Amino acid sequence: MVALGFDNPVFSQFVCYSILLILETIGIALLVIRIRVKRKVFSFPEDCSQFIVGKHHLKPTADDALIKRLRRCHLNNLENIVPFVTIGLFYVLTEPDPWTAALCFRSFLVTRVVHNIALIQALPQPTRTFSYLAGVIILCFMSLSVFQRGKM
């Protein structure tokens, strides 16, 4: 069996969860655009020039709290999903137990969703912290498995 082929159930699951994480990140970027247009809150003069309120063009602003949260959410996803995809690919090459691998992949997805909801909805701490740390623990577990398998 080829480790990086769709005949490998671990690789198939890894691809599925990676795509879900990437689509979630794209979805948040699209949500930022939707909220900007709906609230008419733009960062750049060329974007503002398309909208007139009363007799005046809009002015660029960076003060919308929800947009700040969504943009931070998007950035945080990028900061966490890139390591997941990289480490996850190496992890797949270790030929892990399919059940354990599925648990890691699913759990990481759940941690990102919970973190995003906590950030966007301003849920009380430590919700966001715990979800972030759970994701880091999963990445560390997968990394240690790679190191052990590689006998480094």
DSSP file with accessible surface (Angstrom, degrees, kcal/mol):
  #  RESIDUE AA STRUCTURE BP1 BP2  ACC     N-H-->O    O-->H-N    N-H-->O    O-->H-N    TCO  KAPPA ALPHA  PHI   PSI    X-CA   Y-CA   Z-CA
    1    1 A M              0   0  167      0, 0.0     2,-0.5     0, 0.0     3,-0.0   0.000 360.0 360.0 360.0 137.2    0.0    0.0    0.0
    2    2 A V    >   -     0   0  105      1,-0.1     3,-1.1     2,-0.0     6,-0.3  -0.725 360.0-144.5 -86.6 127.3    1.3    3.5   -0.9
    3    3 A A  T 3  S+     0   0   20     -2,-0.5     8,-0.2     1,-0.3    -1,-0.1   0.864  97.6  45.6 -61.4 -38.2    1.2    5.8    2.1
    4    4 A L  T 3  S+     0   0   79      7,-0.1     2,-0.3    89,-0.1    -1,-0.3  -0.228  95.7  98.3-103.1  46.5    0.3    8.9    0.1
    5    5 A G  S X  S-     0   0   17     -3,-1.1     3,-1.9    -2,-0.1     7,-0.3  -0.914  82.7-115.6-127.4 158.7   -2.5    7.3   -1.9
    6    6 A F  T 3  S+     0   0  137     -2,-0.3     6,-0.1     1,-0.3    -3,-0.1   0.578 110.4  72.6 -74.0  -5.2   -6.2    7.3   -1.5
    7    7 A D  T 3  S+     0   0  151     -5,-0.2    -1,-0.3     4,-0.0    -4,-0.1   0.697  82.2  82.7 -74.2 -20.1   -6.1    3.5   -0.9
    8    8 A N  S <> S-     0   0    7     -3,-1.9     4,-2.5    -6,-0.3     5,-0.2  -0.775  73.4-154.9 -84.5 114.8   -4.6    4.4    2.4
    9    9 A P  H  > S+     0   0   63      0, 0.0     4,-2.3     0, 0.0     5,-0.2   0.837  93.0  55.2 -62.8 -30.2   -7.5    5.3    4.8
   10   10 A V  H  > S+     0   0    5      2,-0.2     4,-2.6     1,-0.2     5,-0.2   0.939 109.7  45.6 -67.3 -44.7   -5.3    7.4    7.0
   11   11 A F  H  > S+     0   0   28     -6,-0.2     4,-2.8     2,-0.2     5,-0.2   0.927 111.6  52.8 -63.7 -43.1   -4.2    9.5    4.0
   12   12 A S  H  X S+     0   0   37     -4,-2.5     4,-2.3    -7,-0.3    -1,-0.2   0.918 112.0  45.0 -58.8 -44.7   -7.8    9.8    2.7
   13   13 A Q  H  X S+     0   0   53     -4,-2.3     4,-2.8     2,-0.2     5,-0.3   0.905 111.1  53.7 -66.5 -40.8   -9.0   11.1    6.1
   14   14 A F  H  X S+     0   0    9     -4,-2.6     4,-2.6     1,-0.2     5,-0.2   0.936 110.3  46.9 -58.4 -45.8   -6.1   13.5    6.4
   15   15 A V  H  X S+     0   0   31     -4,-2.8     4,-2.6     2,-0.2     5,-0.2   0.936 112.0  51.4 -61.6 -45.1   -7.0   14.9    3.0
   16   16 A C  H  X S+     0   0   65     -4,-2.3     4,-2.3    -5,-0.2    -2,-0.2   0.948 114.1  41.7 -58.4 -50.6  -10.6   15.2    4.0
   17   17 A Y  H  X S+     0   0   32     -4,-2.8     4,-2.3     2,-0.2    -1,-0.2   0.868 112.8  54.2 -69.8 -34.1   -9.9   17.0    7.3
   18   18 A S  H  X S+     0   0    8     -4,-2.6     4,-2.4    -5,-0.3    -1,-0.2   0.934 110.0  47.5 -62.5 -44.1   -7.3   19.3    5.7
   19   19 A I  H  X S+     0   0   88     -4,-2.6     4,-3.1    -5,-0.2     5,-0.2   0.917 110.1  52.5 -64.8 -40.4   -9.8   20.3    3.0
   20   20 A L  H  X S+     0   0   76     -4,-2.3     4,-2.2    -5,-0.2    -1,-0.2   0.922 110.9  47.8 -60.9 -41.4  -12.4   21.0    5.7
   21   21 A L  H  X S+     0   0    0     -4,-2.3     4,-2.0     2,-0.2    -1,-0.2   0.913 113.1  47.5 -65.4 -41.8  -10.0   23.2    7.6
   22   22 A I  H  X S+     0   0   77     -4,-2.4     4,-2.5     2,-0.2    -2,-0.2   0.927 111.6  50.2 -66.6 -42.2   -9.0   25.1    4.4
   23   23 A L  H  X S+     0   0   99     -4,-3.1     4,-2.8     1,-0.2    -1,-0.2   0.878 107.6  54.5 -64.1 -35.6  -12.6   25.6    3.4
   24   24 A E  H  X S+     0   0   40     -4,-2.2     4,-2.1    -5,-0.2    -1,-0.2   0.929 108.9  48.4 -61.8 -42.6  -13.4   26.9    6.9
   25   25 A T  H  X S+     0   0   10     -4,-2.0     4,-2.0     2,-0.2    -2,-0.2   0.919 112.3  47.7 -64.9 -42.6  -10.6   29.4    6.5
   26   26 A I  H  X S+     0   0   83     -4,-2.5     4,-2.5     1,-0.2    -1,-0.2   0.914 109.3  55.5 -63.7 -40.4  -11.9   30.5    3.1
   27   27 A G  H  X S+     0   0   36     -4,-2.8     4,-2.2     1,-0.2    -2,-0.2   0.899 106.6  49.3 -59.8 -40.3  -15.4   30.7    4.5
   28   28 A I  H  X S+     0   0   14     -4,-2.1     4,-2.3     2,-0.2    -1,-0.2   0.910 109.0  52.7 -67.6 -39.0  -14.3   33.1    7.2
   29   29 A A  H  X S+     0   0   31     -4,-2.0     4,-1.8     1,-0.2    -2,-0.2   0.927 110.9  47.3 -61.3 -42.0  -12.5   35.2    4.5
   30   30 A L  H  X S+     0   0  106     -4,-2.5     4,-2.5     1,-0.2    -1,-0.2   0.872 108.7  54.9 -67.1 -35.4  -15.8   35.4    2.6
   31   31 A L  H  X S+     0   0   61     -4,-2.2     4,-2.8     2,-0.2     5,-0.2   0.891 104.3  54.5 -64.7 -37.8  -17.7   36.2    5.8
   32   32 A V  H  X S+     0   0   14     -4,-2.3     4,-2.7     2,-0.2    -2,-0.2   0.943 109.7  47.3 -59.3 -45.9  -15.3   39.2    6.3
   33   33 A I  H  X S+     0   0  100     -4,-1.8     4,-2.4     2,-0.2     5,-0.2   0.938 112.2  49.6 -61.4 -46.7  -16.2   40.5    2.8
   34   34 A R  H  X S+     0   0  147     -4,-2.5     4,-2.7     1,-0.2    -2,-0.2   0.927 113.0  45.9 -59.2 -46.2  -19.9   40.0    3.4
   35   35 A I  H  X S+     0   0   14     -4,-2.8     4,-2.8     2,-0.2    -1,-0.2   0.900 110.7  53.9 -66.7 -40.2  -19.8   41.8    6.8
   36   36 A R  H  X>S+     0   0   35     -4,-2.7     5,-1.9    -5,-0.2     4,-1.0   0.939 113.6  41.9 -58.5 -46.9  -17.7   44.7    5.3
   37   37 A V  H  <5S+     0   0   70     -4,-2.4     3,-0.3     3,-0.2    -2,-0.2   0.934 115.4  49.8 -67.8 -44.4  -20.2   45.2    2.5
   38   38 A K  H  <5S+     0   0  141     -4,-2.7    -2,-0.2     1,-0.2    -1,-0.2   0.910 122.2  32.7 -60.9 -43.5  -23.2   44.9    4.8
   39   39 A R  H  <5S-     0   0  118     -4,-2.8    -1,-0.2    -5,-0.2    -2,-0.2   0.481 104.3-128.1 -91.3  -6.7  -21.9   47.3    7.3
   40   40 A K  T  <5 +     0   0   94     -4,-1.0     2,-0.5    -3,-0.3    -3,-0.2   0.925  57.1 147.8  55.9  50.8  -20.1   49.5    4.7
   41   41 A V      < +     0   0   16     -5,-1.9     2,-0.3    -6,-0.2    -1,-0.2  -0.955  18.0 168.3-120.0 109.5  -16.8   49.3    6.7
   42   42 A F        -     0   0   14     -2,-0.5    19,-2.9    17,-0.4     6,-0.0  -0.912  34.1-150.0-126.7 153.0  -13.7   49.3    4.4
   43   43 A S  S    S+     0   0   38     -2,-0.3    -1,-0.1    17,-0.2    19,-0.1   0.697  78.7  56.6 -90.9 -23.4  -10.0   49.7    5.0
   44   44 A F  S >> S-     0   0  116      1,-0.1     4,-1.9    15,-0.1     3,-0.9  -0.891  74.7-130.2-121.0 145.2   -9.0   51.3    1.8
   45   45 A P  H 3> S+     0   0   81      0, 0.0     4,-2.0     0, 0.0    -1,-0.1   0.864 107.7  58.4 -58.6 -36.4  -10.1   54.5    0.0
   46   46 A E  H 34 S+     0   0  118      1,-0.2     4,-0.2     2,-0.2    -3,-0.0   0.834 107.8  47.0 -66.7 -28.0  -10.6   52.7   -3.3
   47   47 A D  H X4 S+     0   0   68     -3,-0.9     3,-1.1     1,-0.2    -1,-0.2   0.894 111.6  51.1 -75.3 -39.7  -13.1   50.4   -1.6
   48   48 A C  H >< S+     0   0    2     -4,-1.9     3,-2.2     1,-0.2    10,-0.9   0.815  95.0  71.7 -65.3 -31.3  -14.9   53.3    0.0
   49   49 A S  T 3< S+     0   0   50     -4,-2.0    -1,-0.2     1,-0.3    -2,-0.2   0.688  87.5  64.8 -63.8 -15.3  -15.3   55.2   -3.2
   50   50 A Q  T <  S+     0   0  146     -3,-1.1     2,-0.4    -4,-0.2    -1,-0.3   0.598  99.4  60.8 -80.8 -12.0  -17.9   52.6   -4.4
   51   51 A F    <   -     0   0   57     -3,-2.2     7,-1.5    -4,-0.2     2,-0.5  -0.966  61.1-168.1-124.7 134.3  -20.3   53.7   -1.6
   52   52 A I  E     -A   57   0A 103     -2,-0.4     2,-0.6     5,-0.2     5,-0.2  -0.973   2.5-166.7-120.3 128.6  -21.9   57.1   -1.0
   53   53 A V  E >  S-A   56   0A  79      3,-3.0     3,-1.9    -2,-0.5     2,-0.5  -0.975  72.1 -34.6-114.3 118.6  -23.7   57.8    2.3
   54   54 A G  T 3  S-     0   0   72     -2,-0.6    -2,-0.0     1,-0.2     0, 0.0  -0.594 125.9 -32.7  68.1-122.0  -25.8   61.0    2.0
   55   55 A K  T 3  S+     0   0  195     -2,-0.5     2,-0.3     2,-0.1    -1,-0.2   0.288 124.2  81.7-109.3   8.1  -23.7   63.2   -0.3
   56   56 A H  E <  S-A   53   0A 142     -3,-1.9    -3,-3.0     3,-0.0     2,-0.1  -0.885  75.6-119.3-121.5 147.2  -20.3   61.9    0.9
   57   57 A H  E     -A   52   0A 101     -2,-0.3    -5,-0.2    -5,-0.2    -8,-0.1  -0.444  45.4 -97.0 -71.8 153.3  -18.1   58.9    0.1
   58   58 A L        -     0   0   35     -7,-1.5    -1,-0.1   -10,-0.9    -7,-0.1  -0.315  34.5-129.0 -66.1 156.3  -17.3   56.6    3.0
   59   59 A K        -     0   0  172     -3,-0.1   -17,-0.4     1,-0.0   -15,-0.1  -0.846  29.2 -99.9-106.0 143.4  -14.1   57.1    4.9
   60   60 A P        +     0   0   59      0, 0.0     2,-0.3     0, 0.0   -17,-0.2  -0.332  48.4 178.3 -59.6 142.6  -11.7   54.1    5.5
   61   61 A T        -     0   0   47    -19,-2.9     3,-0.1   -17,-0.1   -17,-0.0  -0.993  33.2-172.3-146.9 151.9  -12.0   52.7    9.0
   62   62 A A        +     0   0   67     -2,-0.3   -19,-0.1     1,-0.1    -1,-0.0  -0.016  64.9  98.6-127.6  26.4  -10.5   49.9   11.0
   63   63 A D        +     0   0  127      4,-0.0     2,-0.5     5,-0.0    -1,-0.1   0.457  41.2 116.9 -99.6  -2.0  -12.8   50.2   14.1
   64   64 A D     >  -     0   0   26      1,-0.2     4,-2.2    -3,-0.1     5,-0.2  -0.572  50.2-157.0 -75.6 118.5  -15.4   47.5   13.5
   65   65 A A  H  > S+     0   0   67     -2,-0.5     4,-2.3     1,-0.2    -1,-0.2   0.882  89.7  50.2 -63.7 -41.8  -15.1   45.0   16.3
   66   66 A L  H  > S+     0   0   42      2,-0.2     4,-2.8     1,-0.2    -1,-0.2   0.929 110.8  49.0 -65.9 -41.9  -16.7   42.1   14.5
   67   67 A I  H  > S+     0   0    7      1,-0.2     4,-2.9     2,-0.2     5,-0.3   0.918 109.9  52.4 -64.1 -39.6  -14.5   42.6   11.4
   68   68 A K  H  X S+     0   0  119     -4,-2.2     4,-2.3     1,-0.2    -1,-0.2   0.930 111.3  47.1 -60.4 -43.4  -11.4   42.7   13.7
   69   69 A R  H  X S+     0   0   85     -4,-2.3     4,-2.4     2,-0.2    -2,-0.2   0.918 113.1  48.1 -64.5 -43.8  -12.5   39.4   15.3
   70   70 A L  H  X S+     0   0    1     -4,-2.8     4,-2.5     2,-0.2    -2,-0.2   0.911 112.4  48.3 -64.7 -41.7  -13.1   37.8   11.9
   71   71 A R  H  X S+     0   0  147     -4,-2.9     4,-2.6     2,-0.2    -1,-0.2   0.901 112.2  49.2 -66.2 -38.7   -9.8   38.9   10.5
   72   72 A R  H  X S+     0   0  105     -4,-2.3     4,-2.8    -5,-0.3    -2,-0.2   0.903 110.5  51.7 -65.4 -38.1   -8.0   37.7   13.6
   73   73 A C  H  X S+     0   0    0     -4,-2.4     4,-2.4     2,-0.2    -2,-0.2   0.934 110.3  48.2 -61.9 -45.7   -9.9   34.4   13.3
   74   74 A H  H  X S+     0   0   53     -4,-2.5     4,-2.2     2,-0.2    -2,-0.2   0.939 113.6  46.6 -61.7 -47.1   -8.8   34.1    9.7
   75   75 A L  H  X S+     0   0   80     -4,-2.6     4,-2.4     1,-0.2    -2,-0.2   0.922 111.2  51.8 -62.9 -42.9   -5.1   34.9   10.5
   76   76 A N  H  X S+     0   0   11     -4,-2.8     4,-1.2     1,-0.2    -1,-0.2   0.893 108.0  52.5 -63.4 -37.9   -5.2   32.4   13.5
   77   77 A N  H >X S+     0   0    0     -4,-2.4     4,-3.3     1,-0.2     3,-0.6   0.940 109.2  49.0 -61.0 -46.6   -6.5   29.7   11.2
   78   78 A L  H 3X S+     0   0   81     -4,-2.2     4,-1.4     1,-0.2    -2,-0.2   0.908 109.7  52.7 -59.4 -40.0   -3.7   30.3    8.7
   79   79 A E  H 3< S+     0   0   94     -4,-2.4    -1,-0.2     1,-0.2    -2,-0.2   0.741 120.6  32.4 -67.6 -23.7   -1.2   30.2   11.6
   80   80 A N  H <X S+     0   0   10     -4,-1.2     4,-1.6    -3,-0.6    -2,-0.2   0.743 112.9  55.6-105.8 -29.9   -2.5   26.8   12.7
   81   81 A I  H  X S+     0   0    8     -4,-3.3     4,-2.9    -5,-0.2     5,-0.3   0.880 101.1  58.8 -77.0 -34.1   -3.6   25.0    9.6
   82   82 A V  H  X S+     0   0   91     -4,-1.4     4,-2.4    -5,-0.4     5,-0.2   0.959 109.3  44.2 -60.2 -48.2   -0.3   25.3    7.8
   83   83 A P  H  > S+     0   0   45      0, 0.0     4,-3.2     0, 0.0     5,-0.5   0.915 112.5  53.8 -62.4 -37.6    1.5   23.4   10.6
   84   84 A F  H  X S+     0   0    0     -4,-1.6     4,-2.8     1,-0.2     5,-0.2   0.940 110.8  44.9 -60.4 -47.3   -1.4   20.9   10.7
   85   85 A V  H  X S+     0   0   46     -4,-2.9     4,-1.9     2,-0.2    -1,-0.2   0.925 117.9  44.5 -64.6 -41.8   -1.1   20.1    7.0
   86   86 A T  H  X S+     0   0   68     -4,-2.4     4,-1.8    -5,-0.3    -2,-0.2   0.971 120.0  38.3 -67.6 -53.9    2.7   19.9    7.2
   87   87 A I  H  X S+     0   0   35     -4,-3.2     4,-2.9     1,-0.2    -2,-0.2   0.906 114.6  56.4 -64.8 -39.9    2.9   17.8   10.3
   88   88 A G  H  X S+     0   0    0     -4,-2.8     4,-2.5    -5,-0.5    -1,-0.2   0.883 104.3  52.3 -59.9 -39.2   -0.1   15.7    9.3
   89   89 A L  H  X S+     0   0   64     -4,-1.9     4,-1.4    -5,-0.2    -1,-0.2   0.939 112.2  44.9 -63.7 -44.4    1.5   14.8    6.0
   90   90 A F  H  X S+     0   0  105     -4,-1.8     4,-0.6     1,-0.2    -2,-0.2   0.902 111.4  54.8 -64.4 -38.8    4.6   13.6    7.9
   91   91 A Y  H >< S+     0   0    4     -4,-2.9     3,-1.4     1,-0.2    -2,-0.2   0.906 103.0  55.0 -61.9 -42.4    2.4   11.8   10.4
   92   92 A V  H >< S+     0   0    0     -4,-2.5     3,-1.9     1,-0.3    -1,-0.2   0.889 101.5  59.8 -58.0 -37.0    0.6    9.9    7.6
   93   93 A L  H 3< S+     0   0   81     -4,-1.4    -1,-0.3     1,-0.3    -2,-0.2   0.685  92.7  66.2 -67.7 -16.9    4.0    8.7    6.4
   94   94 A T  T << S-     0   0   16     -3,-1.4    -1,-0.3    -4,-0.6    -2,-0.2   0.492 106.3-127.7 -80.2  -2.5    4.6    7.0    9.8
   95   95 A E    <   -     0   0  120     -3,-1.9    -3,-0.1    -4,-0.2    -2,-0.1   0.953  38.3-167.4  54.5  57.7    1.7    4.6    9.0
   96   96 A P        -     0   0   19      0, 0.0   -86,-0.1     0, 0.0    -1,-0.1  -0.193  34.4 -77.8 -71.2 166.4   -0.2    5.4   12.2
   97   97 A D     >  -     0   0   88      1,-0.1     4,-2.7     4,-0.0     5,-0.2  -0.454  42.9-132.1 -59.4 128.0   -3.1    3.4   13.6
   98   98 A P  H  > S+     0   0   61      0, 0.0     4,-2.5     0, 0.0     5,-0.2   0.867 104.5  51.0 -56.8 -37.3   -6.1    4.5   11.5
   99   99 A W  H  > S+     0   0  173      2,-0.2     4,-2.2     1,-0.2     5,-0.1   0.935 112.6  45.6 -66.5 -44.7   -8.3    5.0   14.6
  100  100 A T  H  > S+     0   0   40      2,-0.2     4,-2.4     1,-0.2    -1,-0.2   0.918 113.8  49.3 -64.0 -43.5   -5.7    7.1   16.3
  101  101 A A  H  X S+     0   0    0     -4,-2.7     4,-2.8     2,-0.2     5,-0.2   0.934 110.5  49.9 -62.7 -45.3   -5.0    9.2   13.2
  102  102 A A  H  X S+     0   0    4     -4,-2.5     4,-2.9    -5,-0.2     5,-0.3   0.903 109.8  51.9 -60.6 -40.4   -8.7    9.8   12.7
  103  103 A L  H  X S+     0   0   77     -4,-2.2     4,-2.5     1,-0.2     5,-0.2   0.924 111.2  47.4 -62.4 -42.9   -9.1   10.9   16.3
  104  104 A C  H  X S+     0   0   12     -4,-2.4     4,-2.3     2,-0.2    -2,-0.2   0.944 115.1  44.8 -62.1 -48.7   -6.2   13.4   15.8
  105  105 A F  H  X S+     0   0    0     -4,-2.8     4,-2.0     2,-0.2    -2,-0.2   0.934 117.1  44.0 -64.5 -47.1   -7.6   14.8   12.6
  106  106 A R  H  X S+     0   0  111     -4,-2.9     4,-2.5    -5,-0.2    -1,-0.2   0.917 113.7  50.6 -63.1 -45.7  -11.2   15.1   13.9
  107  107 A S  H  X S+     0   0   40     -4,-2.5     4,-2.7    -5,-0.3    -1,-0.2   0.888 108.3  52.0 -62.7 -40.2  -10.1   16.5   17.2
  108  108 A F  H  X S+     0   0    1     -4,-2.3     4,-2.1    -5,-0.2    -1,-0.2   0.931 109.3  50.4 -62.5 -43.0   -7.9   19.2   15.5
  109  109 A L  H  X S+     0   0   31     -4,-2.0     4,-2.4     1,-0.2    -2,-0.2   0.938 110.9  49.3 -58.5 -45.1  -10.9   20.2   13.3
  110  110 A V  H  X S+     0   0   85     -4,-2.5     4,-2.9     1,-0.2     5,-0.3   0.919 108.3  53.3 -62.7 -41.2  -13.1   20.5   16.4
  111  111 A T  H  X S+     0   0   13     -4,-2.7     4,-2.5     1,-0.2    -1,-0.2   0.903 110.4  47.6 -62.0 -38.3  -10.5   22.6   18.2
  112  112 A R  H  X S+     0   0    2     -4,-2.1     4,-2.6     2,-0.2    -1,-0.2   0.910 112.5  48.2 -69.3 -40.9  -10.3   25.0   15.3
  113  113 A V  H  X S+     0   0   55     -4,-2.4     4,-2.7     2,-0.2     5,-0.2   0.948 114.2  46.0 -64.2 -46.2  -14.1   25.3   15.1
  114  114 A V  H  X S+     0   0   57     -4,-2.9     4,-2.9     1,-0.2     5,-0.2   0.927 112.8  50.7 -62.5 -43.5  -14.5   25.9   18.8
  115  115 A H  H  X S+     0   0   10     -4,-2.5     4,-2.4    -5,-0.3    -1,-0.2   0.931 111.5  47.9 -60.1 -44.5  -11.6   28.4   18.8
  116  116 A N  H  X S+     0   0    5     -4,-2.6     4,-3.0     2,-0.2     5,-0.3   0.929 113.1  47.0 -63.6 -45.1  -13.2   30.3   15.9
  117  117 A I  H  X S+     0   0   87     -4,-2.7     4,-2.9     1,-0.2     6,-0.3   0.934 112.4  50.6 -61.8 -44.2  -16.7   30.3   17.5
  118  118 A A  H  <>S+     0   0    0     -4,-2.9     5,-1.9    -5,-0.2     4,-0.5   0.894 114.5  44.2 -61.7 -38.8  -15.1   31.5   20.8
  119  119 A L  H ><5S+     0   0   13     -4,-2.4     3,-0.6    -5,-0.2    -2,-0.2   0.944 117.6  42.6 -72.1 -45.8  -13.2   34.3   19.1
  120  120 A I  H 3<5S+     0   0   36     -4,-3.0    -2,-0.2     1,-0.2    -3,-0.2   0.916 120.9  40.5 -69.1 -41.3  -16.1   35.5   16.9
  121  121 A Q  T 3<5S-     0   0  130     -4,-2.9    -1,-0.2    -5,-0.3    -2,-0.2   0.431 105.6-125.5 -88.1   0.6  -18.8   35.2   19.6
  122  122 A A  T < 5 -     0   0   51     -3,-0.6    -3,-0.2    -4,-0.5    -4,-0.1   0.904  39.5-173.1  54.8  46.3  -16.4   36.7   22.3
  123  123 A L      < -     0   0   67     -5,-1.9     5,-0.2    -6,-0.3    -1,-0.1  -0.356  32.7 -89.7 -66.7 151.3  -17.1   33.7   24.6
  124  124 A P    >   -     0   0   97      0, 0.0     3,-1.5     0, 0.0     4,-0.2  -0.281  59.8 -77.6 -64.6 147.5  -15.5   34.0   28.0
  125  125 A Q  T 3  S+     0   0   92      1,-0.3     0, 0.0     2,-0.2     0, 0.0  -0.430 107.8  43.9 -70.1 150.7  -12.0   32.7   28.6
  126  126 A P  T 3> S+     0   0   62      0, 0.0     4,-3.2     0, 0.0     5,-0.3  -0.855  96.8  82.3 -98.1  24.9  -10.6   30.1   29.0
  127  127 A T  H <> S+     0   0   53     -3,-1.5     4,-2.2     1,-0.2     5,-0.2   0.942  99.0  40.7 -52.9 -53.1  -12.7   28.6   26.1
  128  128 A R  H  > S+     0   0   73     -5,-0.2     4,-2.3    -4,-0.2    -1,-0.2   0.917 116.3  50.4 -65.2 -41.6  -10.5   30.0   23.4
  129  129 A T  H  > S+     0   0   60      1,-0.2     4,-2.9     2,-0.2     5,-0.2   0.935 111.6  47.2 -63.0 -47.0   -7.3   29.2   25.3
  130  130 A F  H  X S+     0   0  135     -4,-3.2     4,-2.5     1,-0.2    -1,-0.2   0.901 112.3  49.2 -64.0 -40.7   -8.3   25.6   26.0
  131  131 A S  H  X S+     0   0   10     -4,-2.2     4,-1.8    -5,-0.3    -1,-0.2   0.917 113.2  47.8 -66.6 -38.6   -9.3   25.0   22.4
  132  132 A Y  H  X S+     0   0   95     -4,-2.3     4,-2.1    -5,-0.2    -2,-0.2   0.945 113.0  47.8 -63.6 -48.3   -6.0   26.5   21.1
  133  133 A L  H  X S+     0   0   80     -4,-2.9     4,-2.7     1,-0.2    -2,-0.2   0.874 107.5  55.9 -63.7 -36.4   -4.0   24.4   23.6
  134  134 A A  H  X S+     0   0   38     -4,-2.5     4,-2.1     2,-0.2    -1,-0.2   0.921 108.2  48.9 -60.9 -41.8   -5.9   21.2   22.7
  135  135 A G  H  X S+     0   0    2     -4,-1.8     4,-2.3     2,-0.2    -2,-0.2   0.908 110.5  50.3 -63.3 -40.3   -4.9   21.8   19.0
  136  136 A V  H  X S+     0   0   42     -4,-2.1     4,-2.7     2,-0.2    -2,-0.2   0.909 108.5  52.6 -65.0 -40.3   -1.3   22.4   20.0
  137  137 A I  H  X S+     0   0  114     -4,-2.7     4,-2.7     2,-0.2    -1,-0.2   0.918 108.9  50.1 -62.4 -41.2   -1.3   19.1   22.0
  138  138 A I  H  X S+     0   0   22     -4,-2.1     4,-2.5     2,-0.2    -1,-0.2   0.935 111.3  48.4 -62.4 -44.7   -2.6   17.2   19.0
  139  139 A L  H  X S+     0   0   17     -4,-2.3     4,-2.4     1,-0.2    -2,-0.2   0.899 111.9  49.8 -62.7 -39.2    0.2   18.8   16.8
  140  140 A C  H  X S+     0   0   65     -4,-2.7     4,-2.9     2,-0.2     5,-0.2   0.911 109.5  51.5 -65.6 -41.7    2.8   17.8   19.4
  141  141 A F  H  X S+     0   0   88     -4,-2.7     4,-2.1     2,-0.2    -2,-0.2   0.940 112.5  45.1 -59.4 -47.9    1.5   14.3   19.6
  142  142 A M  H  X S+     0   0    0     -4,-2.5     4,-1.9     1,-0.2    -1,-0.2   0.906 113.2  51.3 -64.2 -39.4    1.7   13.9   15.9
  143  143 A S  H  X S+     0   0   31     -4,-2.4     4,-2.7     2,-0.2    -2,-0.2   0.918 109.1  49.7 -63.3 -44.0    5.2   15.5   15.8
  144  144 A L  H  X S+     0   0  105     -4,-2.9     4,-2.9     1,-0.2    -1,-0.2   0.888 108.2  54.1 -63.6 -36.8    6.4   13.1   18.5
  145  145 A S  H  X S+     0   0   21     -4,-2.1     4,-2.4    -5,-0.2    -1,-0.2   0.902 109.2  48.5 -63.0 -39.0    5.1   10.2   16.5
  146  146 A V  H  X S+     0   0   25     -4,-1.9     4,-2.5     2,-0.2    -2,-0.2   0.934 112.1  48.4 -65.8 -45.2    7.0   11.4   13.5
  147  147 A F  H  X>S+     0   0  113     -4,-2.7     5,-1.7     1,-0.2     4,-0.7   0.918 112.9  48.1 -61.6 -43.7   10.2   11.8   15.6
  148  148 A Q  H ><5S+     0   0  152     -4,-2.9     3,-0.7     1,-0.2    -1,-0.2   0.914 113.5  46.6 -62.8 -43.8    9.8    8.3   17.1
  149  149 A R  H 3<5S+     0   0  134     -4,-2.4    -1,-0.2     1,-0.2    -2,-0.2   0.877 113.6  48.5 -67.1 -36.7    9.2    6.7   13.8
  150  150 A G  H 3<5S-     0   0   43     -4,-2.5    -1,-0.2    -5,-0.2    -2,-0.2   0.523 102.0-135.5 -80.4  -6.1   12.1    8.5   12.2
  151  151 A K  T <<5       0   0  180     -3,-0.7    -3,-0.2    -4,-0.7    -4,-0.1   0.916 360.0 360.0  50.8  48.4   14.4    7.5   15.1
  152  152 A M      <       0   0  160     -5,-1.7    -1,-0.2    -6,-0.1    -2,-0.0  -0.509 360.0 360.0 -86.2 360.0   15.7   11.0   15.3
